[in-house]
Amino acid sequence: MAEIATIARPYAEAVFKLAVADGRFAPWSELLARLAQAVAHPDVRTCVGNPKVSAAQLTDLLVSVMGEGVTAEAKNFVHLVVANRRLEAIGGIRELYEELVNERKGVVDAQIASAFPLDDGQLKELVGHLERRFKRKVEPHVTVDKELVGGVTVTVGDEVIDGSVRGKLAAMSAALLRV
């Protein structure tokens, strides 16, 4: 993953600069999502790396698979990525771009794993605590993980907050083993 991030970073930063200059982040987010989807398409996968398919042909194929509304600037970006053989980094480019946008907006993504589905009130309360802790707006992404037994784990960036029963049991077990 470190290699993909290294490859993806300059592209993500370039797209971010274009979005900042234009003052519109959502169209580039949508473009990168559609491009990632197009690259994953089975017909496109067979063409990637095929020496008989030129960069221009692959670019045209991707743009056609992406559908309507692809601007000239976006088409140039697709051609650049294709010509430099960086299609495998599209997911990383998209991820890093979204991180840059969130940083600009003062938002952090929080991956929340809960043992049970959270109702709106519980989620709102948890997000409120997280926003006070991180002093930023929190965008929650909730999943249910029955293996937690109870409670939640929250991952924000590289920080993990383990409030799960499974985590507490593991900590007690480790403490007892030290005695």
N, C-alpha and C positions, 0 to 999 in steps of 0.2 A: 504494500500500500504506500510505503514511503516513496517508491519510485514513481508511482502514478501521481502522487501529490506533487512531487518535484516537477514532473512533466506538465501537470495541469495548472499549477499556480500562475505562470506567465499568461496563459490563455484566459484564465478566470479574471486576473487583474486587468487585462486588456478589455475584456467585455464589460467589466465593472466601470472602467474609465469611460467607455462609450455610453453606458447607462447614466453615469453621473453627468456627462456633458449634455445628454439629451434630457435629463431630469426624469426619466421613466425607467423604473427597474422591472416592472411586471412583464413588459413585452420580451425582455431578454430572458427572464425566468421561464416564461412559456416557451420561447424558442429553444432553450437548452433542454427543457423537458421533452419537447417534441423531437428534437434531434437525438436524444438518448433513446427514445422509443423507436425512432426510425433505424438507428444503428442496431437495435436488438431484433429488428424484423428479419425473419429467415431468408427472404430473397436478398436483402442487403448483405447479410452475413456471408452469403455465397460469393458476392462480388468483392468484398473487402479482401485485399491481398491477392486477388486474381490479377496476374500480370497482363491479361488481355483487356482489362477494364482500365481506361485512363482515368486520371484524377478528375478531368472535366466530366466524363461520363458518370463517375461515382457521385460527384457533386450534384449533377442533374437528377440522378436517381434519388439521392437523399432529399433534395428539395421537393421532388414530386411526392415522395412518401410522406413528407412533413405536412403537405397540404397547402391550402391557400394562406396568403398573408405574409409570406417570407419576403422581407425587404431586401433591397440590393445590398445593404450593409450586412445583413444576416447571411445572405448567399455568399458574400466575400469571406465571411468568417468560416462558413462551412467549407468553402474551397481551400482556405488556408489550413484548416485542420486535416482535410483529406490529403492535400499536397504534402504536408509534413508527416503524414502517416501517424496521426495522433488520435484516431477514432477510438482506440481502446481507453483513452483518457476522458472521454466525454462525461461519464458519470462523475469522475473526480472534478472536472471543470465545473460541472453544474453544482456539486456540493460546495466547492470553495467559493463560487460566485454567491451562493445563497448565504454563506457565512459572512462574506464581505457586506452584503446588503443588510443582513441582520445587525452586524456591528455598526454600520452607518445609522441604522434606525434605533439603536440602543436596545435590541432584542436578543435574547438567548433562547436556544432550543433546549427543552428539557425532555429527556426520554424518561417517562414514568412507567414503571412496571408495578402493577398492583395484583395482589392475590385474588381480589374480587373486583367486579366492575364498580367504578366510582360514579356516584350520582353527581349532578351538576353542583350541588352545594358543597360536597366534599372536594371536588376538583377546584372549585373557586377558592375555597379556604386554603388548600394546598398551594395553589398558584400564588395567592396573596403572601403566604409565608416565604415562598421561594423568591418572589419579587423584592421583598424586604431584605432577604439575605444577600441576594446578588445585586441589589440596587439597579435593576434593569427590568424591563418588561420581559415576561416569560411566555414563550410559545410552547404549550404542553403537547406532547405526543404520547398518548396513553395506550398501553398494552396490558393484557391480563396474563399473569404467569402463576398458575396454580401451585408451582413448586415453592413459592415464597411462604406458603402456609398461611400467613397473615401479614398485614402491613404493606409498605411500598418501598421500592428503591428508586432513587432519582439520579439520573446522570446528566450533568450539565458540563459540556466540554470534557475535560479530563477529571472532573470531580464527581465522586460517587457518594451519595448519601444513602446508607443502608438502614432503613427503618423497618426491615422485614423481620418476622419471627424467625425465619431460617437464619438470618444474619446474627440475631441476638443469641440463638442457640449455639451457633458456631463460636461466637465470642465467649460464651460461658464454658463451652467445652475446652477451648484453648486455655482459659483461665484455670480451670480445674486441673488440666494436665501440667501446669506450671507448679502446682502446690505439692 
